[in-house]
Amino acid sequence: MRRASEGRTLAGGAGASGIVEPNGTFGDLRQLLASFCPDWRGASLAVDTNGLGLLYANAHAHDMLQHGRPARLSNGRLVICPDQAMRRLHAMLEALREGTTHTAPLVVDDEDAAATYVLRIALPMSPHLPHIAIIDITRALVDPHPALLGAIAEAFHLTVAEGNVLGHLAAGLSLREIAAMRGVRLETVRQQCKVLLSKMRCRRQADLVRVVAGLSHREPAQAAC
C-alpha cells in the first residue's frame, strides 16, 4: 500500500485533471490534509465546502477519480455520479456549514455501474482547515454465507449457475469479471442476470445486492475502491 505521503494535492487553477504533485508552496497544507486522509482508510479526499474544489486526494481516491466512478473531476471540482447524488451532497454540506451536524453519510446507488457507495462527509475539527470537508468513499460489498445463498436459491427457484452469479454480484464483481472468472461468454452471464432480476422481482443489479444484504442480518462489509 502506498503511504499517505504519496497522495495528491490540488493547487488552485491546476486544470481539469485537478491532481498534481505538491510543491513547496503547498507542502504544509499537503501534510495537514494527508493526516486527515490516510491511505489505510481507503479512498479519502478533501474539498472546499463552497465550490467542491478538490484540495487533496489520497492514493486510493486518486485512483478512483482517474476511473471516474463514483467520483470524478470537472474543471478541478468534485462530481459524484449520478446527478441526484450531487444535490444531496450540496444539501449535506450546507447542513455541515450551518453547524446542524458535524458528520453525515450519503448512500449513492450508481445504477449504470450496478454499484452502491457510501460517502462519509465530515468537517475536520481544526482551525487551520476552514471551509474544508473530508469525504471518505467506500463501496458497499456483501460476502454472503454459502448457506444463505443456498437458501435464497431454493426460495427463488434459482439454478446453480444463477445462484453462482448472484453470489459474485453480492461480492461486488461486475458481469464482465464474473464471465472471466467462470470462463463463459459475457452474454451468457447477462442472460442469467436478467433471469435473476425476473425471479427475484428486482429492477437492477444493485437491488439484487440489497436483497442479499438485507437477508444477511448484518452490516455490509466495506472495501476501498
Secondary structure, 3 states (H helix, E strand, C coil): CCCHHHCEECCCCCCCCCCECCCHHHHHHHHHHHHHCCHHHCEEEEEECCCCEEEEECHHHHHHHHHCCCEEEECCEEEECCHHHHHHHHHHHHHHHCCCCCEEEEEEEECCCCEEEEEEEECCCCCCCCCEEEEEEEEEECCCCHHHHHHHHHHCCCCHHHHHHHHHHHCCCCHHHHHHHHCCCHHHHHHHHHHHHHHCCCCCHHHHHHHHHHHHCCCCEEEEC
